[in-house]
Amino acid sequence: MREPIQWIKNEMPREVAAGMLALFSDDQRAKIRNFHRSFPQYNETPLVHLKNLSEQLGIGGLYVKDESFRFGLNSFKVLGGTYAVGRYVAQRLGKDISQISYDTFLAPETKEAVGEITFYTVTDGNHGRGVAWAANKLGQKSVIRMPHGSSEARVANIRAEGADVQVMDLNYDDAIRVVARMAESDPNGVLVQDTDWVGYEQIPSWIVQGYSTVAAEAHEQLQSLGIWKPTHIFLQAGVGAFAGSIQGYFASIYGEDCPTTTVVEASAANCHYRSALAGRRIPVGGDLSTIMAGLACGEACGISWDILKNNAKFFTSVSDWVTAYGMRMLGAPCKGDTRIISGESGAVTAGLVAALMTDDANKDFREALNLNESSIVLVVSTEGDTDPVRYKDIVWNGYCPS
Ligand SMILES: Cc1ncc(COP(=O)(O)O)c(C=O)c1O
């Protein structure tokens, strides 16, 4: 039996006029983009129009931003880690981020000026890989810890970047508390975490900013196709830094006229959905067990929650079958459409759009969204097959049918 899709319209009162949207001012957006452009690994990732699938689903257009091509690292996450490390290095050098580039990372003078640093973080795989990659380029160390159940393939990818990596017998949020203490007790330690708490806000805010390069590219790519803006955006959330970033980018450009955004979570770790129901930010505990490893976070990041609470239109909570469906659909597309290899945390939004359009059990949600043949829908496949064994198990062997 398939677990039904749960959803709620955002009826929380808007508390602040701009709040964290200041992170995405014109000036900030330009600096973030220019920083990433300085990397030789930088290329825009493809925005794929699944024309035939759109017709089959009865929507005007489904556009999928394929982040499996990002920096050769198979996920968008490196954008946040590199930007945060870049901002940190800029701060240590007494410079503005606009004076920092990839070359600054490689320059021996940078290391001489900042001395030894060990970057610490907790990750399901993708964020830690990005932080380890950035540390490696800087000639610095990284200590990466992963929650219980993390896959061998994801551990190996991080180790390949020269990191000290271990899987802990803790869930994501509890592992963060332990690693924050490790970083604090190391005189050279710097925690690069994608969630915040009182007194630890600056680095997470840089990570949230860094992800906006995805939005900037997608926005430009749509405009180059003659589409002024999408009507709908579906954003998957773990701690919510990614969703908050994309939402923040579009809200700062379009204001009240922003596309309709929906935050999509794994039902086992649906802290945003539950917070929206409760009208205040609340955590979800337990083992957060879902195949969507990147979304297995029980505590929402406060910075992005501020943006989502004030701007997102809907919050939804879905179980694993939705992403398995999305992975299969993107991996075996309609004839004439481009194939997208999308991992467990990447495909959930495409799977959701298809489930909304094809199953009348979701009619109320579909109508509330006003999702129809004139809708232009943007989703981000945030990762490729970051766990290739699990990917094949789902797409080839039919694991997770319901
Ligand atoms: C592939 C993928 N997609 C989405 C997310 C969710 O990002 P966030 O935790 O910022 O909400 C993650 C987080 O690790 C991820 O790895």
The ligand as a Gaussian input file, in Angstrom:
#p B3LYP/6-31G(d) Opt

LIG

0 1
 C       21.069000      15.378000      -3.208000
 C       20.498000      16.237000      -2.164000
 N       19.357000      16.890000      -2.416000
 C       18.794000      17.691000      -1.506000
 C       19.374000      17.865000      -0.272000
 C       18.696000      18.742000       0.738000
 O       19.441000      19.890000       1.039000
 P       19.216000      20.604000       2.441000
 O       19.747000      19.688000       3.496000
 O       19.962000      21.860000       2.313000
 O       17.767000      20.787000       2.596000
 C       20.562000      17.201000       0.031000
 C       21.214000      17.373000       1.328000
 O       22.237000      16.814000       1.630000
 C       21.143000      16.379000      -0.942000
 O       22.293000      15.701000      -0.715000

